[in-house]
Each structure stands twice: as C-alpha cells, then as structure tokens.
Amino acid sequence: MSGYKEPNLPHGNRLLSALSKQDYERLRPHLELVHLAAGRILYHPGEAIEHAYFLLTGMATLVATTESGSAVAVAMTGNERLIGLTLKDYSGASSGAG
C-alpha cells in the first residue's frame, strides 16, 4: 500500500511516508520541522523524553557509556524510523536510557 504524500511537505522519512492519509492527518498537527546541527545531543540518560524525531536526512546514533567511561555507538538510524520512544511507551515497562 502506498503511503500518503502531503503536497507541501516533503516526506523524507519513510515511516511518515508509509502512513495512510487518515493517520497522517491525525499526526500532522503535532509535527514541526526542525533543523538539527550535526553532533547535537537529543537526549541524556535519565531525562524525560518530550519529543520524538522523524529524521528526513542524516543519521542519529545511540551512544552508551561504559563503566570505564568509554563511549560506544550501540545503534544508528536514519530516515526509516523515529527517535524518542522507549519500551515504556509501549508496555509500561522501562527500558535503558536512549
């Protein structure tokens, strides 16, 4: 099934593009186009997640810090997903910071 394409909004995000027109219209009032600088930290461990991001271009990396203080990239995503949901959002269970 082909997703809905809003005429005046480029759908660089594949998840948004896959939505039906009805689902997209329900979500649309809550969408805001923002430009993110490279290297910007979107979330810190333990902080409440207040926004979700649907990337149109670029990549985002989930970085974990080891006990020794080393940073390790544990996940990367681009325009195929959204950033900002945890397992808690789905089931009431908490997940690791991310």
C-alpha positions, 0 to 999 in steps of 0.5 A: 500500500502506498503511503500518503504524500502531503503536497507541501511537505516533503516526506523524507522519512519513510515511516511518515511516508508509509502512513495512510492519509487518515493517520497522517492527518491525525499526526500532522498537527503535532509535527514541526520541522526542525533543523538539527546541527550535526553532533547535537545531543537529543537526549541524556540518560535519565531525562524525560523524553518530550519529543520524538524525531522523524529524521528526513536526512542524516543519521542519529546514533545511540551512544552508551557509556561504559563503566570505564567511561568509554563511549560506544555507538550501540545503534544508528538510524536514519530516515526509516524510523523515529527517535524518542520512544522507549519500551515504556511507551509501549508496555509500561515497562522501562527500558535503558536510557536512549 
